[in-house]
Amino acid sequence: MYSEEKDQRVLAIILGGGKGTRLYPLTKERSKPAVSFGGKYRIVDIPISNCINSGYRKIYLLTQFNSASLHLHITNSYNFDRFSQGFVEILAAEQTLEHSGWYEGTADAVRKNFIHFKSQNPTHYIILSGDQLYRMDLHAFMEAHVKSGADVTIATTAVNRRDASGFGIMKIDADNRISEFMEKPANDLNIDDWKIPEQARGTLPPQKEYLASMGIYIFDAPVLEEMLNNNMTDFGKEIIPMAIKAKKINSYIFDGYWEDIGTIRSFYEANIDLTQINPAFNFYDEDEPIYTHMRNLPPSKINKADINATLTAEGCVITDCKLTRCVIGVRSIIETGCNLDGVILMGADFYENDAAKKKNRTEGKPNIGIGKNCHIARTIIDKNAHVGDNCSINISGKKYEDGDHGIFYCADGIIVIRKGAVVPAGTVI
């Protein structure tokens, strides 16, 4: 078994991702891990909470793009007492005498920070992604790694043949040892001999016959340092295939809910799924909470409303409107007569005072929030947006090409209103 003393020598490394182009425009002014999720959280709260709930409190977050809001969130949210020896520390790309460039990939980001990691004298590294939605007992993952005697263990999830083409696929034997790796096999390629062995299937659904890498790894510390003693830049495409040929690499089959929320569509659907009676991802778990910034906001005020299957965060003021399958973020203001269906409203970073509202009137600009008599569907409204009265968004049935359309962006039929955007009264999108 793994002791608490040894747990303190495990380092968790969360990869913050690159420019986040697949989540644009939500990533225009913030890094991917800093994007709001579930009304009151940030995406990065998911992997950090998994680490804390599993007993791993030495956490590094590697990022380099638009990291200011992420720094602020981490500073306001994660402060361990001096006796726990825990920390959540952001390591942004930096210039040193040894290197002066940006992180060139996931492996390169880790390599360039060994100078910080080695001071902790780690026995193992847990490497996690910063844009996935899941709840995993990382301690059980670590115990399985240690028990197997593997040099590296890769968390995998079972997928069907159609979905297999979007992942790195692993071939394993009856003892869960990985013998081969294939990056995104073509749909017409016969990969029947890559099916999961019957002895390793357990209770997996019969239609899910292949193992996909989740991008979550455990490395023995000396092995990771050896595997990165080169110029390779990416774990999935380079380091892992090389390690499979040279080291003992095992698969840890994770059979819980896991979703990559790195695209607008997957991000939208994962948020809206939270409104189900029994959502795939459950925030309501007292034993394994998801931690975030404690804002000390007042309770939300509902001045008459028809609300169905909707999450409402703290500090909102909602007046005489209808909300269906919505996720309403902190400090959201929704005025009289609105009808919102399938809307993610991220809320606001502040309340506008009387002086700010007077200035808005002088400039002919709506206040922050949703004005009166708006009808909005299948839309993401980023923080601090000003939506005027009598606006209609994604209701007419008009189709837009994916891409930028000025005050809004379209992706897979989902309308995204930018952070701080001003949507004039009477606008029809």
WOVENRA-V990244 format. One record per helix or strand of 2 or more residues. SS is the DSSP state (h for helix, s for strand). FROM is the first residue (numbers start at 1). LEN is the number of residues. If there is no record, write none. Layout:
ss: [SS	SS]
from: [FROM	FROM]
len: [LEN	LEN]
//
This chain:
ss: [h	s	h	h	s	s	h	s	h	s	h	h	s	s	h	s	h	s	s	h	h	s	h	h	s	s	h	s	s	s	s	s	s	h	s	s	s	s	s	s	s	s]
from: [4	10	21	32	36	41	44	58	68	87	106	114	124	132	138	152	161	168	177	192	198	210	221	235	249	258	264	301	311	317	327	333	339	354	369	375	386	392	403	408	414	422]
len: [4	6	3	3	2	2	10	6	10	6	6	7	6	3	11	8	4	5	7	3	4	11	7	12	5	3	10	8	2	8	2	2	7	10	2	7	2	2	2	4	4	2]
//
